[in-house]
Amino acid sequence: MHEEQLDSQPVHCPYCNMPFELLVDASQGSHETWEDCPYCCAPIQLRIVVSPFDGELEDVLVGRDDEVL
């Protein structure tokens, strides 16, 4: 994976509300994953939404580990 293939997405941690830049690999298509907050280390649930037509990043949904996205 090359960094130029990654999309930078500004998000806020749903636990501590600190902003940070999330690097998203849109080439994986739409998917769910978890990432630890770089500030409070809490597990953040991520739903990555990628357009099936052009492969462009459409949305990043961020939630607590126990939320249903």
C-alpha positions in Angstrom: 0.0 0.0 0.0 1.3 3.4 -0.9 0.5 6.5 1.2 -0.7 8.4 -1.9 -3.6 5.8 -2.1 -4.8 6.8 1.4 -7.4 9.4 2.0 -7.0 11.7 5.0 -10.3 12.1 6.9 -10.7 14.5 9.9 -12.6 12.8 12.7 -13.3 13.3 16.4 -12.9 10.5 19.1 -16.4 9.6 20.4 -14.9 9.2 23.9 -12.6 12.1 24.5 -13.7 14.3 21.6 -10.2 15.0 20.4 -9.8 15.7 16.7 -7.3 13.7 14.6 -6.6 12.7 11.0 -7.6 9.2 10.1 -5.9 7.6 7.0 -8.4 5.5 5.1 -7.5 3.0 2.3 -10.5 3.3 0.0 -9.1 0.5 -2.3 -10.5 -2.0 0.3 -14.1 -0.9 -0.6 -16.8 -0.4 2.1 -15.9 -2.1 5.3 -16.0 -1.9 9.1 -12.9 -1.8 11.3 -11.7 -0.6 14.7 -8.9 1.9 15.5 -7.6 3.0 18.9 -7.8 6.8 19.6 -4.3 8.2 19.5 -5.1 10.3 22.6 -7.2 8.2 25.0 -6.5 4.8 23.4 -10.2 3.9 23.5 -11.4 1.5 20.7 -13.3 3.4 18.0 -15.6 1.6 15.6 -15.3 2.8 12.0 -17.6 2.2 9.1 -15.9 3.2 5.8 -18.3 3.8 2.9 -16.8 3.7 -0.6 -18.7 4.3 -3.8 -19.1 1.1 -5.8 -19.1 3.1 -9.0 -15.9 5.0 -8.8 -14.1 3.7 -5.7 -14.1 7.2 -4.1 -14.5 7.6 -0.3 -18.0 8.7 0.5 -18.2 8.7 4.3 -16.5 7.6 7.5 -18.9 6.9 10.4 -17.3 7.0 13.8 -18.8 5.4 17.0 -18.0 3.9 20.3 -17.1 0.3 20.4 -20.5 -0.7 21.9 -22.6 1.4 19.3 -24.2 -0.1 16.3 -23.3 1.8 13.2 
